[in-house]
C-alpha cells in the first residue's frame, strides 16, 4: 500500500486514509471490514458507477445527481474522519 504523506509529515491521518485498505477488503469480499476502515467507500463506488453509467447513457438531472453524491461523499468522509480522530484522543 502507498503510505500517507500527510501522516508521515504531520503525524495525523488525512480524509483519504484507509481508502486503499478498504478497497482491497471490498474486492476480497470483506464488506463489513471495508466499511469499518473507511465508511465512504460505498458512496465513492456509487458515485463512480453513476459517472461511468452517465458516460454512456445521458439522462435528465444527471448533473444534480452527481453533485448530490459528491456532497454525500464529502459529508460521510468528514463525519467519519471526526469520529476516527475523536477515538484517538
C-alpha positions in Angstrom: 0.0 0.0 0.0 1.1 3.5 -0.7 1.9 5.3 2.6 0.0 8.5 3.5 2.4 11.5 3.1 0.2 13.6 5.4 0.5 11.0 8.2 4.3 10.8 7.7 4.9 14.6 7.8 2.3 15.7 10.3 1.6 12.5 12.2 -2.2 12.7 11.7 -4.3 10.9 9.2 -6.0 12.6 6.2 -9.5 12.3 4.9 -8.5 9.6 2.5 -6.5 7.4 4.9 -7.9 3.9 4.8 -9.3 4.1 1.2 -6.7 1.7 -0.2 -7.2 -0.9 2.5 -11.0 -0.6 2.3 -10.9 -1.1 -1.5 -8.7 -4.1 -1.1 -11.0 -5.5 1.5 -14.0 -4.8 -0.6 -12.6 -6.7 -3.6 -11.7 -9.6 -1.4 -15.3 -9.8 -0.2 -14.9 -8.4 3.3 -17.7 -5.8 3.1 -18.1 -5.1 6.8 -14.4 -4.7 7.4 -14.2 -2.3 4.4 -17.0 -0.2 5.9 -15.3 -0.1 9.3 -12.0 1.0 7.9 -13.4 3.6 5.5 -17.2 4.3 5.6 -17.2 6.4 2.5 -16.0 3.5 0.3 -19.6 2.6 -0.7 -20.6 6.2 -1.6 -17.5 6.6 -3.6 -18.1 3.5 -5.6 -21.7 4.6 -6.1 -20.5 7.9 -7.4 -18.1 6.2 -9.8 -20.8 3.9 -11.0 -23.1 6.8 -11.7 -20.3 8.7 -13.6 -19.4 5.6 -15.6 -23.1 4.9 -16.4 -23.7 8.6 -17.4 -20.7 8.4 -19.7 -22.6 6.0 -21.9 -26.2 7.0 -21.1 -27.3 10.6 -20.8 -30.3 11.2 -18.6 -32.2 14.1 -17.1 -30.9 15.6 -13.8 -27.5 13.7 -14.1 -25.7 16.9 -13.0 -27.8 17.2 -9.9 -27.4 13.5 -9.0 -23.6 13.8 -9.4 -23.4 16.9 -7.3 -25.6 15.3 -4.6 -23.4 12.2 -4.5 -20.3 14.4 -4.3 -21.8 16.3 -1.3 -22.9 13.0 0.3 -19.3 11.7 -0.1 -17.8 14.8 1.5 -20.2 14.6 4.4 -19.6 10.9 5.0 -15.8 11.5 4.8 -15.8 14.4 7.2 -18.1 12.8 9.8 -16.1 9.5 9.7 -12.9 11.5 9.9 -14.0 13.3 13.1 -15.3 10.1 14.6 -11.9 8.4 13.9 -9.9 11.4 15.3 -12.1 11.5 18.4 -11.3 7.9 19.2 -7.6 8.6 19.2 -7.9 11.4 21.7 
